[in-house]
Amino acid sequence: MRTPVLTTLALLAFAANSLLCRLALRSQAIDPATFSAIRIVSGALILGLLVRWPSDSPPASGGSSWTSAGLLFLYAAPFSFAYLHLGAGTGALLLFASVQVTMVLAALVRGERPRPIQWLGLTVAIAGLVYLMFLAGVAWGLYSLQGRSTTAPLSQTAGNFARAVPMALVLCLVAWPVPPVKLSGVLWAVLSGALASGIGYALWYAALRHLTAMTAAIVQLAVPILAGAGGVILLREELTGRLAFAAVLVLGGIAMAILGRTPAR
């Protein structure tokens, strides 16, 4: 049961990221560049503390790299700017459509051959994801693929966040001057970085070691539905017929894909 629990918690964290980002930017409490920087810095700080706890246990070699850090930044920055104009549910729909395309193509290149029921489930689910947040989604897909082989998910995620900090600070300089930042905006960004991002990504890396790339791509399709439901309940966003129909397609497709989850090679 460890892998399903880790996967579920990680998906909830990803959905929370969409909600926190939209909440901060919708109220104009913070600008996208500052939100991204605080998110990455707070994620790096909390992960750095976790890697060094308990103090008598030396941190494992996490295998972080500048490439992974760059992909992390390339996901986080466009993600924030896109939410200036998107609702929480719609933004998650756009993002995870491109995530699936990236990860499914990589799985096929490496020789994974889904069963027919998986193809049907994936096709039906993706039919509910009609938009594309392309740059952020591709970066997150590649970032997830790089994390599948790690043996120290917490340490590697901490290293990637630390390396992404200077990139985020450069983004703030490029975007300067920025509008005044409110305390509430800083709070949402810290929660997004420390909990929804830092802890969420570490959980995802831990789960990825026991998931095929195809399965990982399919289960992430639940994130837009979680984010959409959260947007309706918590942010009072409109529940549209399109969102409800997409939810039926996505959840139905995931159910079919999970039932035929044993891949052939």
Backbone as CSV, one residue per row, in Angstrom:
resi,resn,N_x,N_y,N_z,CA_x,CA_y,CA_z,C_x,C_y,C_z
1,MET,0.819,-1.212,0.000,0.000,0.000,0.000,0.854,1.264,0.000
2,ARG,2.177,1.134,0.169,3.016,2.327,0.287,2.977,3.171,-0.984
3,THR,3.099,2.540,-2.145,3.126,3.295,-3.390,1.811,4.020,-3.674
4,PRO,0.632,3.367,-3.532,-0.620,4.109,-3.732,-0.783,5.292,-2.785
5,VAL,-0.342,5.126,-1.542,-0.466,6.232,-0.578,0.437,7.392,-0.979
6,LEU,1.699,7.103,-1.322,2.617,8.151,-1.759,2.098,8.849,-3.006
7,THR,1.586,8.059,-3.942,1.072,8.635,-5.186,-0.113,9.549,-4.926
8,THR,-1.041,9.104,-4.082,-2.223,9.902,-3.779,-1.846,11.220,-3.104
9,LEU,-0.946,11.157,-2.128,-0.524,12.376,-1.440,0.170,13.339,-2.399
10,ALA,0.995,12.801,-3.305,1.684,13.658,-4.269,0.695,14.331,-5.216
11,LEU,-0.314,13.598,-5.682,-1.311,14.179,-6.584,-2.115,15.274,-5.887
12,LEU,-2.434,15.069,-4.612,-3.136,16.103,-3.846,-2.263,17.345,-3.701
13,ALA,-0.965,17.150,-3.511,-0.053,18.289,-3.403,0.021,19.054,-4.723
14,PHE,0.050,18.331,-5.843,0.081,19.002,-7.143,-1.178,19.836,-7.357
15,ALA,-2.312,19.293,-6.985,-3.562,20.039,-7.114,-3.553,21.269,-6.210
16,ALA,-2.994,21.127,-5.004,-2.910,22.257,-4.082,-2.046,23.369,-4.655
17,ASN,-1.019,23.017,-5.421,-0.182,24.029,-6.058,-1.000,24.926,-6.978
18,SER,-1.865,24.310,-7.769,-2.710,25.092,-8.673,-3.613,26.039,-7.891
19,LEU,-4.186,25.544,-6.807,-5.098,26.354,-6.003,-4.370,27.514,-5.333
20,LEU,-3.213,27.242,-4.744,-2.462,28.288,-4.053,-1.972,29.361,-5.019
21,CYS,-1.498,28.930,-6.175,-1.008,29.891,-7.167,-2.144,30.774,-7.667
22,ARG,-3.255,30.163,-8.001,-4.401,30.926,-8.485,-4.933,31.861,-7.404
23,LEU,-4.971,31.408,-6.170,-5.460,32.222,-5.060,-4.595,33.465,-4.873
24,ALA,-3.287,33.294,-4.946,-2.374,34.422,-4.748,-2.450,35.430,-5.890
25,LEU,-2.486,34.929,-7.118,-2.447,35.830,-8.268,-3.797,36.462,-8.555
26,ARG,-4.877,35.739,-8.282,-6.210,36.288,-8.526,-6.480,37.499,-7.647
27,SER,-6.000,37.461,-6.421,-6.211,38.573,-5.499,-5.169,39.680,-5.674
28,GLN,-4.266,39.520,-6.638,-3.202,40.486,-6.906,-2.372,40.763,-5.656
29,ALA,-2.198,39.719,-4.847,-1.395,39.855,-3.641,0.088,39.710,-3.921
30,ILE,0.440,39.228,-5.118,1.833,38.991,-5.477,1.917,38.860,-6.991
31,ASP,3.082,39.108,-7.549,3.282,38.951,-8.989,3.859,37.564,-9.274
32,PRO,3.746,37.082,-10.511,4.194,35.716,-10.826,5.677,35.468,-10.573
33,ALA,6.526,36.435,-10.891,7.965,36.230,-10.708,8.313,36.086,-9.235
34,THR,7.769,36.961,-8.395,8.041,36.876,-6.960,7.454,35.603,-6.372
35,PHE,6.258,35.230,-6.816,5.645,33.987,-6.354,6.551,32.806,-6.674
36,SER,7.062,32.748,-7.900,7.939,31.642,-8.296,9.197,31.606,-7.443
37,ALA,9.786,32.790,-7.200,11.024,32.837,-6.427,10.793,32.392,-4.989
38,ILE,9.743,32.904,-4.347,9.461,32.510,-2.960,9.120,31.030,-2.892
39,ARG,8.395,30.551,-3.876,8.033,29.136,-3.911,9.272,28.255,-3.961
40,ILE,10.218,28.583,-4.826,11.416,27.762,-4.978,12.325,27.888,-3.760
41,VAL,12.504,29.109,-3.254,13.368,29.311,-2.083,12.801,28.585,-0.862
42,SER,11.503,28.718,-0.606,10.905,28.057,0.556,10.952,26.538,0.403
43,GLY,10.774,26.046,-0.829,10.906,24.608,-1.062,12.319,24.130,-0.779
44,ALA,13.309,24.906,-1.223,14.701,24.531,-0.976,15.016,24.521,0.517
45,LEU,14.486,25.502,1.265,14.763,25.579,2.699,14.160,24.399,3.451
46,ILE,12.891,24.102,3.206,12.244,23.013,3.950,12.859,21.668,3.596
47,LEU,13.212,21.482,2.327,13.833,20.224,1.925,15.238,20.096,2.502
48,GLY,15.966,21.231,2.556,17.288,21.195,3.155,17.242,20.786,4.620
49,LEU,16.231,21.276,5.343,16.072,20.891,6.744,15.726,19.407,6.879
50,LEU,14.837,18.930,6.008,14.423,17.532,6.092,15.565,16.579,5.762
51,VAL,16.389,16.955,4.787,17.513,16.100,4.404,18.499,15.953,5.555
52,ARG,18.644,16.998,6.369,19.607,16.982,7.472,18.997,16.530,8.797
53,TRP,17.768,16.014,8.774,17.135,15.538,10.013,16.923,14.028,9.928
54,PRO,17.290,13.250,10.968,17.953,13.703,12.186,19.408,14.075,11.950
55,SER,19.945,14.903,12.815,21.263,15.494,12.588,22.390,14.467,12.579
56,ASP,22.186,13.297,13.213,23.247,12.295,13.253,23.243,11.385,12.034
57,SER,22.338,11.665,11.083,22.272,10.851,9.862,22.761,11.691,8.694
58,PRO,23.914,11.364,8.098,24.417,12.150,6.979,23.484,12.043,5.786
59,PRO,23.287,13.131,5.043,22.386,13.091,3.896,22.913,12.171,2.810
60,ALA,21.988,11.436,2.201,22.384,10.543,1.114,22.705,11.340,-0.131
61,SER,23.491,10.750,-1.013,23.787,11.396,-2.282,22.560,11.348,-3.166
62,GLY,22.029,12.521,-3.488,20.754,12.561,-4.182,20.845,12.589,-5.684
63,GLY,22.049,12.869,-6.236,22.170,12.875,-7.678,21.478,14.042,-8.351
64,SER,21.350,15.185,-7.646,20.729,16.345,-8.276,21.651,16.878,-9.366
65,SER,21.104,17.649,-10.283,21.888,18.169,-11.389,21.331,19.507,-11.821
66,TRP,22.148,20.265,-12.544,21.682,21.547,-13.065,20.619,21.344,-14.132
67,THR,20.686,20.213,-14.828,19.645,19.932,-15.825,18.294,19.761,-15.155
68,SER,18.255,18.962,-14.098,17.002,18.763,-13.368,16.517,20.065,-12.751
69,ALA,17.454,20.852,-12.209,17.082,22.137,-11.620,16.511,23.073,-12.686
70,GLY,17.106,23.042,-13.868,16.591,23.873,-14.954,15.193,23.462,-15.374
71,LEU,14.945,22.165,-15.425,13.604,21.691,-15.758,12.596,22.078,-14.678
72,LEU,13.034,22.011,-13.421,12.172,22.421,-12.321,11.798,23.896,-12.447
73,PHE,12.795,24.732,-12.731,12.524,26.170,-12.902,11.657,26.423,-14.130
74,LEU,11.942,25.695,-15.223,11.190,25.885,-16.452,9.737,25.462,-16.298
75,TYR,9.469,24.590,-15.342,8.086,24.255,-15.009,7.457,25.327,-14.121
76,ALA,8.171,25.740,-13.068,7.586,26.605,-12.043,7.280,28.004,-12.562
77,ALA,8.165,28.583,-13.357,7.970,29.972,-13.792,6.790,30.127,-14.759
78,PRO,6.727,29.376,-15.882,5.554,29.513,-16.755,4.252,29.128,-16.058
79,PHE,4.330,28.184,-15.127,3.168,27.776,-14.346,2.553,28.990,-13.647
80,SER,3.401,29.799,-13.011,2.901,30.958,-12.273,2.341,32.022,-13.209
81,PHE,3.046,32.315,-14.295,2.576,33.357,-15.210,1.259,32.962,-15.875
82,ALA,1.087,31.672,-16.155,-0.147,31.228,-16.813,-1.367,31.450,-15.926
83,TYR,-1.175,31.339,-14.609,-2.313,31.463,-13.701,-2.771,32.896,-13.493
84,LEU,-2.154,33.845,-14.168,-2.683,35.209,-14.162,-4.046,35.253,-14.837
85,HIS,-4.255,34.381,-15.806,-5.458,34.461,-16.631,-6.274,33.173,-16.641
86,LEU,-5.841,32.142,-15.890,-6.533,30.861,-15.909,-7.135,30.556,-14.549
87,GLY,-8.269,29.848,-14.562,-8.800,29.319,-13.321,-7.979,28.128,-12.882
88,ALA,-8.147,27.714,-11.622,-7.334,26.618,-11.076,-7.544,25.332,-11.863
89,GLY,-8.796,24.995,-12.142,-9.078,23.759,-12.855,-8.589,23.793,-14.293
90,THR,-8.862,24.899,-14.997,-8.445,25.008,-16.393,-6.931,24.967,-16.523
91,GLY,-6.229,25.675,-15.627,-4.771,25.669,-15.689,-4.197,24.286,-15.492
92,ALA,-4.746,23.539,-14.550,-4.261,22.172,-14.333,-4.570,21.287,-15.535
93,LEU,-5.699,21.507,-16.172,-6.026,20.759,-17.383,-4.980,20.990,-18.462
94,LEU,-4.593,22.255,-18.655,-3.605,22.576,-19.686,-2.254,21.955,-19.363
95,LEU,-1.843,22.103,-18.119,-0.522,21.632,-17.723,-0.376,20.136,-17.888
96,PHE,-1.307,19.375,-17.340,-1.114,17.935,-17.290,-1.421,17.253,-18.618
97,ALA,-2.056,17.956,-19.556,-2.167,17.400,-20.899,-0.782,17.262,-21.517
98,SER,0.028,18.325,-21.393,1.372,18.270,-21.974,2.287,17.338,-21.182
99,VAL,2.058,17.195,-19.871,2.818,16.224,-19.091,2.619,14.825,-19.652
100,GLN,1.368,14.477,-19.915,1.075,13.123,-20.405,1.730,12.867,-21.758
101,VAL,1.655,13.840,-22.654,2.258,13.667,-23.981,3.744,13.372,-23.841
102,THR,4.443,14.150,-23.001,5.877,13.971,-22.823,6.214,12.602,-22.253
103,MET,5.521,12.189,-21.188,5.864,10.949,-20.510,5.448,9.718,-21.301
104,VAL,4.313,9.790,-21.986,3.877,8.644,-22.786,4.832,8.417,-23.951
105,LEU,5.247,9.490,-24.619,6.193,9.343,-25.723,7.513,8.750,-25.232
106,ALA,7.982,9.195,-24.072,9.230,8.651,-23.522,9.081,7.180,-23.178
107,ALA,7.929,6.793,-22.640,7.693,5.389,-22.307,7.713,4.525,-23.559
108,LEU,7.115,5.005,-24.631,7.096,4.238,-25.875,8.494,4.091,-26.463
109,VAL,9.287,5.165,-26.377,10.653,5.112,-26.899,11.483,4.087,-26.140
110,ARG,11.242,3.966,-24.823,12.009,3.020,-24.009,11.492,1.595,-24.098
111,GLY,10.445,1.363,-24.847,10.002,-0.001,-25.071,8.766,-0.445,-24.327
112,GLU,8.155,0.429,-23.534,6.914,0.046,-22.858,5.793,-0.056,-23.896
113,ARG,5.035,-1.129,-23.818,3.929,-1.327,-24.750,2.647,-1.539,-23.952
114,PRO,1.828,-0.506,-23.822,0.597,-0.643,-23.039,-0.352,-1.652,-23.671
115,ARG,-1.179,-2.242,-22.837,-2.211,-3.135,-23.339,-3.318,-2.308,-23.978
116,PRO,-4.154,-2.934,-24.823,-5.213,-2.184,-25.506,-6.131,-1.412,-24.564
117,ILE,-6.443,-1.989,-23.393,-7.333,-1.293,-22.473,-6.676,-0.032,-21.938
118,GLN,-5.322,-0.051,-21.796,-4.624,1.144,-21.354,-4.674,2.227,-22.425
119,TRP,-4.476,1.826,-23.685,-4.568,2.803,-24.776,-5.953,3.442,-24.805
120,LEU,-6.973,2.618,-24.641,-8.335,3.140,-24.661,-8.563,4.104,-23.500
121,GLY,-8.108,3.707,-22.291,-8.280,4.570,-21.134,-7.540,5.882,-21.279
122,LEU,-6.298,5.818,-21.794,-5.514,7.034,-21.982,-6.158,7.956,-23.007
123,THR,-6.656,7.367,-24.095,-7.289,8.168,-25.136,-8.542,8.866,-24.622
124,VAL,-9.364,8.130,-23.889,-10.592,8.714,-23.342,-10.265,9.820,-22.342
125,ALA,-9.243,9.577,-21.499,-8.887,10.575,-20.491,-8.349,11.850,-21.136
126,ILE,-7.453,11.697,-22.104,-6.867,12.868,-22.741,-7.916,13.650,-23.528
127,ALA,-8.987,12.971,-23.962,-10.071,13.680,-24.634,-10.696,14.738,-23.735
128,GLY,-10.562,14.570,-22.416,-11.079,15.568,-21.489,-10.122,16.709,-21.232
129,LEU,-8.886,16.604,-21.707,-7.884,17.662,-21.514,-7.687,18.399,-22.836
130,VAL,-8.428,19.469,-23.048,-8.539,20.064,-24.367,-7.588,21.232,-24.574
131,TYR,-6.853,21.609,-23.590,-5.924,22.721,-23.743,-4.513,22.279,-23.398
132,LEU,-3.571,23.169,-23.606,-2.176,22.762,-23.437,-1.329,23.891,-22.845
133,MET,-0.836,23.687,-21.611,0.154,24.609,-21.045,1.501,23.985,-21.388
134,PHE,1.957,24.189,-22.606,2.961,23.331,-23.219,4.318,23.386,-22.523
135,LEU,4.893,24.552,-22.356,6.257,24.646,-21.851,6.390,24.071,-20.445
136,ALA,5.500,24.461,-19.542,5.562,23.957,-18.172,5.309,22.457,-18.123
137,GLY,4.370,21.981,-18.927,4.027,20.564,-18.905,5.149,19.674,-19.404
138,VAL,5.797,20.077,-20.498,6.910,19.293,-21.019,8.048,19.251,-20.002
139,ALA,8.344,20.396,-19.391,9.418,20.444,-18.392,9.116,19.526,-17.218
140,TRP,7.858,19.545,-16.737,7.508,18.678,-15.610,7.561,17.207,-16.007
141,GLY,7.135,16.888,-17.236,7.213,15.508,-17.698,8.643,15.005,-17.720
142,LEU,9.561,15.812,-18.258,10.965,15.422,-18.301,11.559,15.344,-16.898
143,TYR,11.156,16.262,-16.030,11.637,16.246,-14.650,11.199,14.969,-13.938
144,SER,9.969,14.561,-14.156,9.472,13.329,-13.548,10.218,12.117,-14.071
145,LEU,10.478,12.093,-15.365,11.186,10.957,-15.946,12.591,10.840,-15.378
146,GLN,13.258,11.969,-15.163,14.603,11.919,-14.607,14.596,11.402,-13.175
147,GLY,13.499,11.597,-12.468,13.444,11.189,-11.072,13.082,9.740,-10.852
148,ARG,12.730,8.999,-11.903,12.277,7.623,-11.718,13.383,6.700,-11.239
149,SER,14.645,7.031,-11.510,15.747,6.129,-11.168,16.449,6.504,-9.868
150,THR,16.012,7.548,-9.201,16.711,7.987,-8.001,16.479,7.024,-6.842
151,THR,17.512,6.873,-6.018,17.393,6.058,-4.806,17.270,6.928,-3.558
152,ALA,17.401,8.241,-3.730,17.294,9.182,-2.603,16.416,10.352,-3.027
153,PRO,15.095,10.129,-3.113,14.212,11.155,-3.658,14.231,12.470,-2.893
154,LEU,14.284,12.412,-1.575,14.270,13.635,-0.778,15.529,14.452,-1.013
155,SER,16.682,13.778,-0.997,17.949,14.467,-1.190,18.055,15.050,-2.599
156,GLN,17.629,14.286,-3.597,17.711,14.784,-4.959,16.786,15.976,-5.169
157,THR,15.574,15.918,-4.630,14.650,17.031,-4.781,15.197,18.277,-4.093
158,ALA,15.800,18.091,-2.903,16.400,19.220,-2.189,17.507,19.861,-3.022
159,GLY,18.359,19.025,-3.619,19.435,19.555,-4.448,18.918,20.302,-5.665
160,ASN,17.876,19.767,-6.291,17.310,20.434,-7.462,16.715,21.793,-7.098
161,PHE,16.009,21.848,-5.974,15.435,23.125,-5.533,16.534,24.138,-5.224
162,ALA,17.592,23.688,-4.553,18.683,24.603,-4.209,19.337,25.170,-5.472
163,ARG,19.532,24.336,-6.470,20.141,24.800,-7.714,19.217,25.722,-8.501
164,ALA,17.900,25.572,-8.300,16.951,26.417,-9.030,16.791,27.800,-8.406
165,VAL,17.278,27.989,-7.164,17.130,29.281,-6.483,17.751,30.431,-7.276
166,PRO,19.024,30.346,-7.727,19.580,31.479,-8.476,18.814,31.771,-9.765
167,MET,18.252,30.760,-10.394,17.452,30.985,-11.602,16.211,31.803,-11.269
168,ALA,15.576,31.476,-10.139,14.381,32.209,-9.727,14.714,33.652,-9.375
169,LEU,15.868,33.872,-8.754,16.265,35.237,-8.402,16.563,36.061,-9.652
170,VAL,17.158,35.428,-10.651,17.387,36.123,-11.926,16.061,36.524,-12.569
171,LEU,15.067,35.643,-12.474,13.741,35.954,-13.010,13.172,37.203,-12.339
172,CYS,13.347,37.326,-11.037,12.859,38.517,-10.325,13.558,39.778,-10.815
173,LEU,14.861,39.679,-11.073,15.595,40.837,-11.587,15.100,41.232,-12.973
174,VAL,14.843,40.239,-13.798,14.353,40.514,-15.151,12.975,41.164,-15.105
175,ALA,12.134,40.710,-14.177,10.760,41.216,-14.070,10.672,42.536,-13.303
176,TRP,11.765,43.022,-12.735,11.757,44.244,-11.926,11.466,45.464,-12.798
177,PRO,10.692,46.446,-12.323,10.051,46.514,-11.008,8.751,45.710,-10.976
178,VAL,8.410,45.244,-9.793,7.200,44.452,-9.622,6.208,45.214,-8.747
179,PRO,4.917,44.886,-8.829,3.924,45.539,-7.971,4.182,45.227,-6.499
180,PRO,3.627,46.022,-5.599,3.787,45.742,-4.164,3.281,44.341,-3.812
181,VAL,4.018,43.680,-2.950,3.684,42.324,-2.538,2.990,42.369,-1.179
182,LYS,1.845,41.686,-1.071,1.110,41.636,0.189,1.554,40.415,1.001
183,LEU,1.316,40.499,2.314,1.686,39.398,3.196,0.959,38.111,2.827
184,SER,-0.308,38.224,2.425,-1.066,37.030,2.051,-0.442,36.342,0.837
185,GLY,0.064,37.136,-0.108,0.712,36.550,-1.277,1.968,35.792,-0.909
186,VAL,2.741,36.348,0.017,3.945,35.657,0.494,3.565,34.346,1.181
187,LEU,2.495,34.378,1.990,2.050,33.172,2.693,1.663,32.074,1.721
188,TRP,0.865,32.407,0.679,0.458,31.398,-0.303,1.678,30.831,-1.031
189,ALA,2.650,31.698,-1.336,3.851,31.236,-2.041,4.686,30.307,-1.164
190,VAL,4.790,30.622,0.129,5.553,29.767,1.043,4.885,28.409,1.190
191,LEU,3.563,28.399,1.329,2.846,27.131,1.423,3.015,26.313,0.140
192,SER,2.952,26.997,-0.990,3.137,26.312,-2.270,4.533,25.709,-2.374
193,GLY,5.547,26.451,-1.914,6.909,25.964,-2.026,7.263,24.904,-1.004
194,ALA,6.927,25.167,0.271,7.361,24.273,1.341,6.565,22.980,1.380
195,LEU,5.245,23.076,1.246,4.392,21.896,1.386,4.015,21.286,0.040
196,ALA,3.278,22.057,-0.775,2.756,21.504,-2.023,3.858,21.156,-3.016
197,SER,4.967,21.916,-3.005,6.052,21.645,-3.951,7.137,20.780,-3.320
198,GLY,7.794,21.293,-2.282,8.913,20.562,-1.704,8.542,19.165,-1.231
199,ILE,7.578,19.083,-0.321,7.161,17.782,0.193,6.452,16.975,-0.899
200,GLY,5.618,17.646,-1.686,4.880,16.942,-2.739,5.792,16.298,-3.767
201,TYR,6.841,17.020,-4.194,7.749,16.464,-5.192,8.566,15.315,-4.618
202,ALA,8.953,15.429,-3.348,9.691,14.331,-2.717,8.832,13.073,-2.650
203,LEU,7.558,13.236,-2.311,6.639,12.092,-2.304,6.498,11.493,-3.700
204,TRP,6.419,12.358,-4.699,6.268,11.897,-6.081,7.494,11.119,-6.531
205,TYR,8.680,11.621,-6.219,9.904,10.912,-6.570,9.945,9.538,-5.908
206,ALA,9.519,9.474,-4.648,9.515,8.187,-3.943,8.543,7.212,-4.601
207,ALA,7.385,7.704,-5.034,6.401,6.841,-5.691,6.860,6.416,-7.077
208,LEU,7.577,7.291,-7.777,7.977,7.011,-9.157,8.864,5.780,-9.279
209,ARG,9.593,5.451,-8.229,10.479,4.284,-8.312,9.706,2.992,-8.518
210,HIS,8.412,2.996,-8.197,7.598,1.788,-8.285,6.489,1.908,-9.330
211,LEU,6.584,2.937,-10.184,5.595,3.134,-11.243,6.286,3.117,-12.591
212,THR,5.652,2.520,-13.598,6.161,2.664,-14.949,5.869,4.079,-15.421
213,ALA,6.591,4.520,-16.450,6.362,5.869,-16.977,4.925,6.015,-17.464
214,MET,4.373,4.949,-18.070,3.009,5.012,-18.577,2.008,5.149,-17.428
215,THR,2.193,4.345,-16.385,1.286,4.431,-15.233,1.387,5.790,-14.560
216,ALA,2.612,6.300,-14.416,2.796,7.615,-13.802,2.098,8.699,-14.610
217,ALA,2.184,8.604,-15.935,1.521,9.588,-16.786,0.009,9.524,-16.633
218,ILE,-0.512,8.306,-16.547,-1.972,8.138,-16.491,-2.536,8.653,-15.170
219,VAL,-1.899,8.302,-14.041,-2.478,8.689,-12.753,-2.454,10.200,-12.556
220,GLN,-1.511,10.889,-13.196,-1.459,12.341,-13.055,-2.655,13.036,-13.704
221,LEU,-3.364,12.305,-14.542,-4.549,12.894,-15.160,-5.628,13.228,-14.131
222,ALA,-5.488,12.670,-12.932,-6.462,12.989,-11.882,-6.235,14.379,-11.301
223,VAL,-5.043,14.943,-11.470,-4.731,16.228,-10.840,-5.645,17.357,-11.306
224,PRO,-5.904,17.508,-12.617,-6.811,18.587,-13.025,-8.199,18.476,-12.410
225,ILE,-8.672,17.246,-12.226,-9.997,17.070,-11.627,-9.966,17.493,-10.156
226,LEU,-8.902,17.109,-9.445,-8.759,17.525,-8.055,-8.662,19.039,-7.950
227,ALA,-7.870,19.645,-8.841,-7.717,21.098,-8.818,-9.020,21.795,-9.189
228,GLY,-9.722,21.249,-10.175,-10.993,21.838,-10.570,-12.011,21.785,-9.451
229,ALA,-12.079,20.638,-8.765,-13.001,20.509,-7.634,-12.626,21.481,-6.523
230,GLY,-11.332,21.613,-6.260,-10.886,22.558,-5.248,-11.201,23.988,-5.620
231,GLY,-11.054,24.314,-6.918,-11.375,25.667,-7.367,-12.840,26.001,-7.174
232,VAL,-13.700,25.031,-7.448,-15.146,25.253,-7.280,-15.498,25.390,-5.800
233,ILE,-14.922,24.513,-4.962,-15.286,24.487,-3.544,-14.626,25.615,-2.758
234,LEU,-13.338,25.824,-2.979,-12.580,26.760,-2.153,-12.461,28.152,-2.753
235,LEU,-12.361,28.245,-4.085,-12.176,29.547,-4.723,-13.446,30.084,-5.355
236,ARG,-14.536,29.330,-5.222,-15.836,29.738,-5.760,-15.801,29.972,-7.275
237,GLU,-14.978,29.151,-7.963,-14.971,29.222,-9.424,-16.190,28.491,-9.975
238,GLU,-16.571,28.835,-11.167,-17.812,28.305,-11.745,-17.662,26.834,-12.117
239,LEU,-18.655,26.046,-11.762,-18.705,24.644,-12.176,-19.405,24.592,-13.531
240,THR,-18.646,24.444,-14.593,-19.200,24.440,-15.935,-19.515,23.025,-16.389
241,GLY,-20.380,22.926,-17.377,-20.684,21.625,-17.953,-19.464,20.996,-18.586
242,ARG,-18.592,21.820,-19.159,-17.376,21.304,-19.782,-16.455,20.665,-18.749
243,LEU,-16.309,21.318,-17.577,-15.471,20.757,-16.525,-16.052,19.446,-16.011
244,ALA,-17.366,19.392,-15.827,-17.999,18.165,-15.340,-17.832,17.029,-16.350
245,PHE,-18.004,17.338,-17.631,-17.854,16.323,-18.666,-16.416,15.842,-18.741
246,ALA,-15.463,16.792,-18.621,-14.051,16.411,-18.639,-13.722,15.501,-17.461
247,ALA,-14.329,15.777,-16.296,-14.080,14.956,-15.120,-14.540,13.523,-15.351
248,VAL,-15.699,13.372,-15.968,-16.218,12.033,-16.252,-15.280,11.291,-17.203
249,LEU,-14.825,11.982,-18.251,-13.926,11.351,-19.215,-12.603,10.951,-18.566
250,VAL,-12.019,11.878,-17.813,-10.710,11.629,-17.223,-10.765,10.486,-16.215
251,LEU,-11.704,10.560,-15.281,-11.791,9.516,-14.254,-12.164,8.167,-14.857
252,GLY,-13.040,8.174,-15.853,-13.376,6.927,-16.521,-12.186,6.337,-17.250
253,GLY,-11.424,7.205,-17.921,-10.236,6.733,-18.623,-9.187,6.182,-17.683
254,ILE,-8.986,6.856,-16.552,-8.017,6.369,-15.570,-8.435,5.002,-15.037
255,ALA,-9.718,4.839,-14.762,-10.207,3.560,-14.246,-9.922,2.433,-15.250
256,MET,-10.188,2.683,-16.527,-9.913,1.669,-17.545,-8.424,1.360,-17.634
257,ALA,-7.593,2.422,-17.541,-6.163,2.213,-17.674,-5.598,1.449,-16.489
258,ILE,-6.087,1.742,-15.275,-5.592,1.046,-14.090,-5.989,-0.426,-14.125
259,LEU,-7.183,-0.724,-14.650,-7.615,-2.112,-14.745,-6.710,-2.916,-15.673
260,GLY,-6.118,-2.243,-16.661,-5.211,-2.952,-17.564,-3.791,-2.457,-17.408
261,ARG,-3.356,-2.311,-16.159,-2.101,-1.623,-15.891,-0.854,-2.447,-16.141
262,THR,-0.955,-3.777,-16.323,0.234,-4.598,-16.554,0.719,-4.395,-17.978
263,PRO,1.860,-3.727,-18.186,2.325,-3.436,-19.553,3.053,-4.614,-20.181
264,ALA,2.931,-4.719,-21.479,3.721,-5.694,-22.231,4.947,-4.997,-22.794
265,ARG,5.970,-5.764,-23.117,7.163,-5.178,-23.702,7.446,-5.836,-25.063
